[in-house]
């Protein structure tokens, strides 16, 4: 792209040392180059800002999802940090806004109440498939490969139609949280993929972000053994900053 659209939001740095940089990624900023996005990605911005071409992501967030992302700056430790995420050793917690509505019975998979008779917290388990060339992931019958624990969060001042939910993914399938919430009849606010694929918005329309934030990330540092916990400051129900 010679005329790449500008993303008018900046990441914040939550932590850095000789091995890693942890950022608070805003909505709309891709983690890495893909498709029409190159310069307007967190990776290329970081490499430019630090003058370090070896910076590499340890994991990724979708372009429309905000929150905590870890980048590795020393190639010698790249594998150690990437394996944290490949082996699901990092504990991720997300927050989202979704409707205040009764939970619908999904077509596939199971819903388990963890503190009956209360509906929440609940465990949602299903099989999620993402085919190359198809924008949406979808659920089907078969062996379960995706699990999410969902809790009620706080209400939203001045809003009776939506509330916050806290999401604990136990697996990491593509669009897992969005698929699981939509399957319960609780699609995440601002989601134009689920449950129905909508016409794409103009690339310079930042008025309705996907209200999904990777709120916290916890792990034992694979080099030092120290416990690490990072928390995003990106607000729900507000504009990116």
URCORGI-V299176 format. One record per residue. RES is the residue in one small letter. PHI is phi in whole degrees, 0 to 359 (NA if undefined). D_FIRST is the distance of its C-alpha to the first C-alpha in whole Angstrom. Layout:
RES&PHI&D_FIRST  RES&PHI&D_FIRST
This chain:
x&NA&0  x&270&4  x&233&5  x&289&5  x&300&9  x&278&12  x&257&14  x&275&18  x&230&20  x&249&21  x&280&22  x&250&26  x&265&27  x&271&30  x&194&32  x&206&31  x&215&33  x&291&33  x&254&32  x&224&29  x&232&27  x&249&28  x&245&26  x&253&26  x&282&22  x&281&22  x&303&21  x&79&17  x&265&16  x&293&15  x&290&17  x&226&15  x&301&11  x&192&11  x&61&9  x&277&6  x&255&8  x&224&8  x&297&9  x&271&11  x&226&13  x&298&17  x&298&17  x&291&14  x&297&16  x&296&19  x&302&19  x&291&18  x&295&21  x&265&23  x&65&22  x&234&23  x&289&20  x&270&23  x&302&22  x&220&22  x&288&22  x&279&26  x&198&25  x&222&22  x&240&22  x&303&20  x&303&17  x&275&20  x&264&23  x&261&24  x&129&26  x&284&27  x&225&25  x&257&27  x&243&25  x&257&27  x&261&26  x&256&29  x&303&28  x&295&32  x&250&32  x&303&29  x&298&31  x&298&34  x&283&31  x&295&29  x&292&32  x&306&34  x&275&31  x&296&31  x&266&35  x&58&35  x&266&37  x&265&35  x&266&36  x&250&34  x&232&35  x&245&32  x&231&33  x&214&32  x&253&34  x&207&35  x&299&38  x&276&41  x&205&43  x&298&45  x&288&43  x&272&43  x&280&44  x&287&41  x&288&41  x&236&41  x&80&42  x&229&44  x&232&44  x&241&47  x&283&48  x&272&49  x&224&51  x&299&53  x&275&54  x&298&51  x&290&48  x&249&46  x&288&45  x&226&44  x&248&43  x&253&40  x&231&40  x&195&38  x&255&36  x&247&33  x&235&31  x&234&27  x&267&26  x&299&23  x&89&21  x&249&23  x&293&21  x&269&25  x&275&27  x&210&31  x&263&34  x&212&37  x&289&40  x&132&41  x&298&41  x&296&40  x&227&37  x&220&36  x&219&38  x&223&37  x&261&40  x&239&40  x&241&42  x&287&42  x&254&41  x&279&42  x&286&42  x&252&40  x&306&42  x&80&42  x&234&41  x&254&43  x&265&40  x&227&38  x&209&39  x&274&37  x&229&38  x&254&37  x&241&36  x&240&37  x&287&35  x&265&37  x&224&34  x&226&31  x&286&29  x&302&26  x&61&26  x&306&30  x&294&31  x&293&29  x&294&31  x&295&34  x&295&34  x&296&34  x&293&36  x&269&39  x&79&38  x&233&36  x&298&33  x&294&31  x&302&30  x&88&27  x&276&26  x&259&25  x&252&25  x&229&28  x&281&31  x&238&29  x&286&26  x&262&25  x&299&22  x&295&19  x&280&19  x&302&16  x&295&14  x&260&15  x&262&19  x&249&20  x&283&24  x&228&25  x&292&24  x&294&25  x&277&28  x&222&28  x&230&28  x&285&29  x&287&32  x&216&34  x&219&33  x&229&36  x&194&37  x&271&39  x&301&38  x&290&38  x&260&39  x&268&41  x&81&42  x&289&42  x&288&41  x&239&38  x&214&37  x&234&34  x&233&34  x&286&31  x&256&31  x&294&29  x&280&31  x&274&31  x&74&32  x&232&30  x&270&27  x&293&24  x&216&25
